[in-house]
Amino acid sequence: MASTTDSDAVSAGSGPDGFVTVPGDRHSEVGRTLAEPVPQSLGLLDQFGLWGNLGVSLLGFTGAIFVLQPEGTGTPELSLLAALTAIVVGTLLGTVVLALSGIPGTRTGAPAMVLLRGLFGARVSYLPTALNVLQLFGWSIFELVTIATAAQTVAPGVPKWGYVLIAGALTALLTIRPLGAIRVLRRYATAAVLVVMTYLFVQLLRHPLPSLTHGTWSGFWVATDTVVAVAISFAPLAADYMRHARSSRSAFAGAVAGYSVTQVLCYVIGLLALVTVAHGNSSDIFGAFIALPVGALGFAILAARELDQSFADVYSTAISLQNLRPLWDRRVLAGLISGLVTAGALWLNIADYENFLTLLGSVFVPMSAVLIFDYFFGAGRGGGWDLSSSARPRWAMLAPWAVGFVVYQLINPGYISWWASAWSSAGSAIGFTPASWMSASILSFCASGVMTLLGTVTGRLLRR
């Protein structure tokens, strides 16, 4: 293997897709490069534990404000029934997309960005790979800052920069043996997190709740869109982990069940905190948790658990870079990335870039639709994708991706002022005004999916 070059690294396998998948056990670990066999050792409970932990986020608790007041601060609040419905519907829709995006990885052994070689061609796949690396790098920094802020809230005796350094070092350690880290998360972290979440849920239910129907349903789809987008944000890295599943069925079931349960709990707890102890002020949620009996301990567990978010972001950044250089050692890449994001967390004000990171995330919603529909109904059926580094460009697949992106931006261009203004002007020029029922994520996904199917049908008719 020492003489293998980057150009043929993922053509070294015996299968048509260039990857060799092998059964694994509890000692199996990810290879250093993409030229090595892919161990498939993660069972249903491992996938449930991984995605169950990723479904919980400290940002999710405070993000419940965007469900309660989808139109922004000072606007009418959704009724509790409408908000709860939006959380459940949005989570299920987003999680199904997430899980379907990872199934091609389970079947081929390829990580997420390498799958895009089959969708777009090898060189064209470098564009979404670069965008994914950029967004994951930013979110990695954001997670380290979040962990440090939460830790200092519980134990202010250590300076914030100290917690950043500790979180960065632990993140790097987790990426050395990623499958081992996932198994540890399943065995210990998942149970602890579920206990803490259940405790918070029960404690908040002891407070008087407003009427389920008091409020409005106006803005329901905007609220749903917020929850959908959070779940789909993991789609560009789903295959990085699901490719190690023992079967497609266990990968899909573990991802859907694990992520859905915990994201719903996370948002519901945040929502209950808002309408009871925090009185609509999201900045008071963490303090409300800590004020509960043994709340500080529970919050400390949730803060420590946030390391799985930084681990997933850093590890997937390294694996994404291997799409460009398949023989680069993922351990070295992860170590370098951990150092860079730690430095970024120390010196950058990442909050200034949150809107930009959200904009990048919107790129991958329609792309997920193109990937799913082309793999299951188009060129990818029966292993038809070429995942080698010489895969020919499929320029036509950029069209449905672009259509979906335009639909998304016309409905929800985000919060970067000049960007939002430009899309608002574009909408006015064509006489389009987004209605309150429109969901950017759902409609852009549908638009890209329909375009992909139309392209598939047209191509088959032309070949006849």
C-alpha positions in Angstrom: 0.0 0.0 0.0 3.0 2.3 0.4 3.2 2.8 -3.3 -0.4 3.8 -3.7 -1.0 7.4 -4.9 -3.8 9.8 -4.0 -5.4 9.4 -7.4 -6.0 5.7 -7.0 -6.4 5.4 -3.3 -10.1 4.8 -3.3 -9.9 2.5 -6.3 -7.9 0.0 -4.2 -10.9 -2.0 -3.1 -12.4 -5.0 -4.8 -15.9 -3.6 -5.2 -17.2 -1.4 -8.0 -17.3 1.6 -5.7 -13.7 1.3 -4.7 -14.2 0.7 -1.0 -13.9 -2.6 0.9 -16.2 -3.0 3.8 -15.4 -5.7 6.4 -17.2 -7.0 9.5 -15.9 -5.5 12.7 -16.0 -6.1 16.4 -15.8 -3.9 19.5 -12.0 -3.5 19.0 -12.3 -2.3 15.4 -11.2 1.2 14.5 -11.3 3.5 11.5 -8.4 3.2 9.1 -5.9 6.1 8.8 -6.5 6.7 5.1 -9.3 6.1 2.6 -7.3 3.2 1.0 -7.9 0.9 4.0 -10.8 -1.4 4.6 -13.9 0.1 6.3 -14.9 -1.8 9.5 -18.6 -2.1 10.0 -18.8 -2.7 13.7 -21.5 -0.3 15.0 -24.7 -1.9 16.0 -28.2 -0.5 16.5 -27.4 0.7 20.1 -24.2 2.3 19.0 -26.0 4.3 16.3 -28.7 5.1 18.8 -26.2 6.3 21.3 -24.2 8.5 18.8 -27.2 10.2 17.3 -29.0 10.4 20.6 -26.1 12.4 22.0 -25.9 14.6 18.9 -29.6 15.3 19.2 -28.9 17.2 22.5 -27.2 20.6 22.4 -27.0 23.4 24.8 -27.8 25.7 21.9 -31.0 23.6 21.4 -32.4 24.7 24.8 -32.0 28.3 24.1 -33.0 27.8 20.4 -36.5 27.0 21.6 -37.2 30.7 21.6 -37.1 30.6 17.8 -39.9 28.0 18.0 -42.0 30.0 20.5 -41.5 33.3 18.7 -40.8 32.3 15.1 -41.3 35.8 13.7 -38.7 37.3 16.1 -38.5 39.1 19.4 -41.7 41.0 20.3 -43.9 39.1 17.9 -46.9 37.0 19.0 -46.0 33.7 20.5 -47.2 30.3 19.3 -49.6 28.4 21.5 -47.9 25.7 23.5 -49.8 23.1 21.3 -48.5 24.7 18.1 -45.0 24.9 19.4 -44.9 21.3 20.5 -46.4 20.1 17.2 -43.7 22.1 15.3 -41.0 20.5 17.4 -42.2 16.9 16.7 -43.0 17.4 13.0 -39.8 19.4 12.3 -37.6 16.8 14.1 -39.1 13.8 12.3 -38.9 15.4 8.9 -35.3 16.5 9.4 -34.2 13.3 11.0 -35.5 11.1 8.2 -33.6 13.2 5.7 -30.5 12.9 7.9 -30.8 9.1 8.1 -31.5 8.7 4.4 -28.4 10.8 3.6 -26.2 8.3 5.5 -27.6 5.1 4.0 -25.4 5.3 0.8 -22.4 5.4 3.2 -23.5 2.2 4.9 -23.9 0.4 1.5 -20.7 1.6 -0.1 -18.4 2.3 2.8 -17.7 5.8 1.6 -17.8 8.9 3.8 -20.1 11.8 3.1 -18.0 14.0 0.9 -16.7 11.0 -1.1 -20.3 10.1 -1.9 -20.5 13.4 -3.7 -18.1 12.1 -6.3 -20.9 9.7 -7.4 -23.4 12.6 -7.4 -21.4 15.4 -9.0 -18.1 13.8 -10.2 -14.8 13.8 -8.4 -13.6 17.3 -9.1 -17.0 19.0 -8.9 -17.4 17.4 -5.4 -14.5 19.5 -4.2 -16.8 22.6 -4.1 -19.3 21.2 -1.6 -16.4 19.6 0.3 -14.8 23.0 0.7 -18.1 24.5 1.9 -18.5 21.6 4.4 -15.0 22.0 5.7 -15.6 25.7 6.2 -18.9 25.3 8.0 -17.6 22.4 10.2 -14.5 24.4 11.1 -16.7 27.3 12.2 -19.1 25.1 14.2 -16.2 23.4 15.9 -15.0 26.8 17.2 -18.6 27.6 18.2 -18.9 24.4 20.2 -15.7 24.9 22.1 -16.8 28.4 23.1 -20.2 27.0 24.1 -18.6 24.3 26.3 -16.3 26.8 27.9 -19.1 29.2 28.6 -21.3 26.5 30.1 -18.4 25.1 32.2 -17.6 28.5 33.6 -21.3 29.0 34.5 -21.1 25.9 36.7 -17.5 26.4 38.0 -16.4 30.0 37.6 -13.1 29.4 39.4 -11.3 28.4 36.1 -10.9 31.1 33.5 -12.8 30.7 30.2 -9.6 30.2 28.2 -8.7 27.3 30.5 -11.9 25.5 29.7 -11.3 26.2 26.0 -7.9 24.5 26.2 -9.4 21.5 28.1 -12.2 21.1 25.7 -9.9 21.3 22.7 -7.5 18.7 24.1 -10.4 16.3 24.9 -11.9 16.8 21.4 -8.5 15.9 19.9 -8.3 12.7 22.0 -11.8 11.6 21.0 -10.9 11.8 17.3 -7.9 9.4 17.6 -10.2 6.4 18.1 -13.6 7.6 16.8 -15.3 4.2 16.9 -14.1 3.7 20.4 -15.4 7.1 21.3 -18.8 6.3 19.9 -19.0 3.0 21.9 -18.1 4.9 25.1 -20.8 7.5 24.3 -23.3 4.7 23.9 -22.3 3.0 27.1 -22.0 5.9 29.5 -23.0 9.3 28.1 -26.3 8.3 26.6 -27.7 6.9 29.8 -26.5 9.9 31.8 -27.9 12.4 29.3 -31.3 10.7 29.3 -31.5 10.7 33.1 -30.6 14.4 33.2 -33.1 15.3 30.5 -35.9 13.3 32.2 -35.1 15.0 35.5 -35.2 18.5 33.9 -38.5 17.6 32.1 -40.2 16.4 35.3 -39.0 19.3 37.4 -40.2 21.8 34.8 -43.6 20.1 34.6 -44.1 20.8 38.3 -44.4 24.5 37.5 -47.8 25.9 36.3 -48.1 25.8 32.5 -50.1 28.2 30.4 -53.1 26.9 28.4 -52.1 24.6 25.5 -54.2 26.7 23.1 -53.3 30.2 24.4 -51.4 31.8 21.6 -51.3 31.6 17.8 -50.6 29.1 15.0 -49.4 31.9 12.8 -45.7 31.2 12.0 -46.1 27.5 12.6 -44.2 26.5 9.5 -41.5 29.0 10.2 -41.0 27.4 13.6 -41.1 24.0 12.0 -38.5 25.1 9.5 -36.1 26.1 12.3 -36.3 22.6 13.8 -36.0 20.8 10.4 -32.9 22.8 9.6 -31.2 21.8 12.9 -31.6 18.1 12.2 -30.7 18.4 8.5 -27.5 20.2 9.4 -26.0 16.8 10.3 -26.8 15.4 6.9 -23.5 16.4 5.3 -21.6 14.3 7.9 -24.1 11.4 8.4 -22.3 8.9 6.2 -19.0 9.5 8.1 -20.5 7.5 10.9 -23.3 5.4 9.3 -20.7 3.8 7.0 -19.5 1.9 10.0 -22.9 0.4 10.8 -23.5 -3.3 10.5 -26.5 -2.9 8.3 -28.5 -0.2 6.6 -31.5 -1.0 8.7 -29.7 -0.6 12.0 -28.1 2.6 10.8 -31.4 4.1 9.7 -33.3 3.0 12.8 -30.6 4.1 15.2 -30.3 7.5 13.6 -34.0 8.2 13.4 -34.9 6.9 16.9 -31.8 8.3 18.7 -31.8 11.8 17.2 -35.6 12.2 17.2 -36.0 11.3 20.9 -33.3 13.6 22.2 -33.9 16.6 19.9 -37.6 16.6 20.8 -36.7 16.4 24.5 -34.1 19.1 24.1 -36.5 21.6 22.5 -39.4 20.7 24.7 -37.3 21.3 27.8 -36.2 24.6 26.4 -39.8 25.5 25.6 -41.0 24.5 29.1 -38.3 26.5 30.7 -39.2 29.6 28.6 -42.9 29.5 29.5 -42.3 28.8 33.2 -39.1 29.8 35.0 -37.5 32.0 32.3 -40.6 33.9 31.3 -39.7 34.2 27.7 -36.1 35.2 28.2 -33.8 32.6 26.6 -30.7 34.0 28.4 -32.2 32.9 31.7 -32.6 29.2 30.8 -29.2 28.0 31.9 -29.6 29.8 35.2 -33.0 28.2 35.7 -31.5 24.7 35.2 -28.7 25.3 37.7 -31.2 26.7 40.3 -33.0 23.3 40.4 -32.1 20.8 43.1 -28.8 19.2 41.9 -29.3 21.2 38.8 -25.7 22.2 38.7 -24.6 18.6 38.5 -27.1 17.9 35.7 -26.0 21.0 33.8 -22.3 20.0 34.2 -23.1 16.6 32.6 -24.8 18.3 29.6 -21.9 20.7 29.3 -19.4 17.8 29.2 -21.6 15.9 26.8 -21.3 18.8 24.4 -17.9 17.4 23.6 -19.5 14.9 21.2 -20.6 17.8 19.1 -17.0 19.2 18.8 -15.7 15.7 18.3 -18.2 15.0 15.4 -17.4 18.4 13.8 -13.6 18.0 14.0 -13.5 14.3 12.9 -15.8 15.0 9.9 -13.7 18.0 8.9 -10.7 15.6 8.8 -12.6 13.0 6.8 -14.0 15.6 4.4 -10.4 16.7 3.7 -9.6 13.1 2.8 -11.9 13.5 -0.2 -9.2 15.9 -1.5 -6.2 13.9 -0.3 -7.3 10.2 0.4 -3.9 9.2 1.7 -3.5 11.9 4.3 -3.6 10.4 7.8 -6.9 11.3 9.5 -5.3 11.4 12.9 -2.8 14.0 11.9 -5.5 16.0 10.2 -7.8 15.8 13.3 -4.9 16.9 15.6 -4.1 19.9 13.4 -7.8 20.9 13.1 -8.2 20.6 16.8 -5.3 22.9 17.4 -6.6 25.4 14.9 -10.2 25.5 16.2 -8.9 25.8 19.8 -6.9 28.8 18.7 -10.0 30.2 17.0 -12.1 29.7 20.1 -9.5 31.7 22.1 -9.1 34.6 19.8 -12.1 34.9 17.5 -15.6 36.3 18.3 -17.4 33.4 16.6 -20.8 34.9 17.4 -20.2 37.4 14.6 -20.1 34.5 12.1 -23.1 32.5 13.3 -25.4 33.9 10.6 -22.8 33.1 8.0 -22.5 29.5 9.2 -26.3 29.2 9.1 -26.2 30.4 5.5 -23.6 27.8 4.6 -25.9 25.2 6.2 -28.7 26.1 3.9 -26.6 25.0 1.0 -26.8 21.4 2.1 -30.6 21.1 2.5 -31.3 21.0 -1.3 -28.1 19.0 -1.9 -29.3 16.3 0.5 -32.5 16.0 -1.6 -30.4 15.6 -4.8 -28.2 13.0 -3.2 -31.1 11.0 -1.8 -33.3 11.0 -5.0 -30.4 10.3 -7.3 -29.0 7.5 -5.2 -32.3 5.7 -4.6 -34.1 6.4 -7.9 -31.5 7.6 -10.3 -27.9 6.9 -11.3 -27.0 5.5 -7.9 -29.5 2.6 -8.1 -27.7 -0.8 -8.0 -24.3 0.7 -7.1 -24.3 2.8 -10.3 -22.2 5.7 -8.8 -18.5 6.0 -9.6 -16.8 7.0 -6.3 -13.3 6.9 -7.7 -11.1 10.0 -8.0 -11.5 9.8 -11.7 -15.3 10.0 -11.7 -16.5 12.1 -14.5 -18.3 15.4 -13.9 -22.1 15.2 -13.8 -22.8 18.9 -14.5 -26.5 18.3 -14.9 -26.8 17.5 -11.2 -25.9 21.0 -10.2 -29.2 22.3 -11.7 -31.6 20.7 -9.1 -29.2 21.7 -6.4 -29.2 25.3 -7.6 -33.0 25.4 -8.0 -33.4 24.2 -4.4 -30.9 26.8 -3.1 -32.8 29.6 -4.9 -36.1 28.4 -3.4 -34.6 28.4 0.0 -33.1 31.9 -0.2 -36.3 33.4 -1.7 -38.2 32.1 1.3 -35.6 32.5 4.1 -32.4 34.4 3.1 -31.2 34.5 6.7 -29.9 37.4 8.7 -26.9 38.8 6.9 -28.3 42.1 6.0 -26.8 42.6 2.5 -27.6 39.0 1.5 -31.1 39.1 2.8 -31.7 42.5 1.1 -30.5 41.1 -2.3 -32.8 38.1 -2.2 -35.7 40.3 -1.0 -35.1 42.5 -4.1 -34.9 39.5 -6.3 -38.2 38.2 -5.0 -39.8 41.6 -5.5 -38.5 41.7 -9.1 -40.3 38.4 -9.9 -43.4 39.3 -7.9 -42.7 36.7 -5.2 -43.5 37.3 -1.5 -43.1 34.3 0.9 -46.3 33.3 2.6 -46.4 32.6 6.3 -47.0 28.9 5.7 -43.9 28.4 3.6 -41.0 26.4 5.0 -37.6 27.1 3.3 -36.2 23.7 4.2 -39.2 21.6 3.2 -39.9 23.5 0.0 -36.3 23.7 -1.2 -35.9 20.0 -0.5 -39.0 19.2 -2.4 -38.0 21.4 -5.3 -34.6 19.8 -5.6 -36.1 16.3 -5.2 -38.7 16.8 -8.0 -36.1 18.3 -10.3 -33.8 15.3 -9.7 -36.6 12.9 -10.5 -37.6 14.8 -13.6 -34.0 14.7 -14.8 -33.9 10.9 -14.2 -37.1 10.3 -16.1 -36.0 12.5 -19.0 -32.6 10.8 -19.2 -34.2 7.4 -19.3 -36.6 8.5 -22.1 -33.8 9.9 -24.1 -31.8 6.7 -23.8 -34.7 4.7 -25.2 
